[in-house]
Amino acid sequence: MHTHKSRQVILDKNKHIKTVVNKIGSIDATFRFFKMEIIAGEDCMQTQVRESGCVFGFDFSRVYWNSRLHTEHERLVRLMSRADVLCDMTGGVGPFALPAGKKGCLVYTNDLNPDSYKVLCYWRCTRTGHLKITVSSAVPVIQSSHSFSEWCRAWWPTSC
C-alpha cells in the first residue's frame, strides 16, 4: 500500500502533477477505462496531456489513455503523406487522429465511449481550424457488431 509520505514525494518531485491515482479493479470492457482512487493531491480527474505537438484535455477517469502507444502513433504518422486518408474506428480522444490531421491527412474518426466521442467532437468544432478531421455523424457510435465495411459505407456509400 502507498504510504502518505511516498504519495507526497510524488507531488513534491513533480510540480506539474496535481493528482496521484491508483488503478483499482480491471479495465472496463465496454469503454476501456480504469476505476481509480485518488491517493494524493487534488480531487480532480480532469487532465491535459501533451503529445505529438497536441494538447489533449479529458477526464482521465472516463476515457482510455495509454502514453505507451505514443511511439506507435508517431511512427505511423511519419509514414503517412498528405494524400493519405486515416479511418480510425477506435479514435479515443484523438491521439492518432489529431497528429495525422495536423500533417494534412484526411481523417475520419469515431469512438464507442461517449466521453471520448465528446472530446473528438470538441476537436472537430473548436480546435481543428484548417485540419480535415471529421467525427462520424452518420454513425455516431460504432457498436462492436458493426463491421468495417458497414462503417465505410456510411462514409463513402458509392465506393464500398
N, C-alpha and C positions, 0 to 999 in steps of 0.2 A: 504494500500500500504506500501511497505517496505521503511523505511527511509534510507538515506545514512549512518547514524550513526549505525542503527541496522545491516545493511549489513557488515559494517566494524567490528563491535563487533564479529560477527560470525567468520570472518577471524582471528581477533586478539586472540580470545579464543581457536581456533582450528588450531594450527600451521601446521598440516598435510593437511588442506583443502586449496586448491589453487583457487577454483572457487565456487561461490554460484549461484544457478539457481532457477528459479521459473517456475513451470509447467504451461503451458498455454494451454487452449483447453482440449480436451478429448483424450483418448488413441487411437492410430492408430489401426483400426480394423484388418488390414491385418498383419502387422508386430509387433504389440504390443509395440510401444514406444510412448513417450510423446513429444510433441513440448515443447521446453523450451526457456527461455530467460536468458541470463547471467545478473545477477544483481550486482555482485561484483567479484573482482579478475581477474584472467587471462581469456582471450578469448580462452578457450580450453576445449573441452568436453572429451578428452582422459583421462581415469582414470584407476587406479588399485584398486581392491577390494580384501582384504584378507578374506578368508572364508574356514573353514574346512581344514586348513593347505595348502591351494592352493592360488595362486595369479592369479586373472583374470584381464586381460587388455582389454579394449574395449572403443569405442566411445559411451558414455552414451546417446548421442542424437540419436543414430541409433539402439540401441538394448534395449530389455526389461530386467531390473534387479530389483528384489524385495528382499531386505535383510530379509524381514519378512518370506520368505519361508525357510530360513536357518535352523530353528529348525525342520521343517518337513523333509527336505533333510537329515539332520543329524540323525534324528530318524529312517528313513527308511534305511539308510546306516548301522546303528548299527545293524539292524535286518538281514542284508544280510550276507551271508558267501561267501568264495572264490569260491564256486561251483556255485553260482548264476549267472544268465545272466540278465542284465538290458537292456531293449529295450525302449529307451526314444525318442519318436517321436517328442517331442517339447523341445529339449535339450537346447535351448537358447545358451548361451556361455559356458555351461557345469557345472553349479554349483551342479548338481546332478550326472552327468556322471563322472566327474573327481574324486571326492572323492570315488565313487564306484569302479572306475578303480584302484585307489591307494590302495584300500582294497584288490584287487586281483580278483574282479568280471570281467567277460567278458562283455563289454559294446558296444552296438550298439546305435548310436545317430544320430540325424538329426535336422534341423530346417527350417521352411519356409522362415524366414528372411535371405536374402543373406549375410547381415553383421554378423549375428550370426553364420551362416554357415562357413564364412571365419575364425572366431575365433575358431570354432570347428576344422576346418582343420589345423589351426596353432597348436593346442594342439596335434593333431594326428601326425603331421610331426616333431615337434621340442621339445615337452615337455614330451611326454608320456614315452619314453625310454622303460622300461620293462612293462609298462602298456598295457593291452589288450583293447584298445579303438579303435573302428572302426567307422569312419564317413561314412555314406552311399554314395557310388559312384554309386551303382545300381539304386538308386532313389535319385538323387542329391537334389531335392526339393519335399517335400511332399505337394501336393495340398490338400485342405480340402475335396475334393471329393473322395480321395483315402481312402479306408477302411484299418483298421489294418491288415486284412488278406492279402490284396494285398501287403502291405508293407512287411509283414512277408514272403510272397512267394518270394519276391525279394532277401531276405537274405537266406532263407532255402527252396529252391524250392521242395525238396523231403519230407519235414516234415510238410508242412502246407496243 
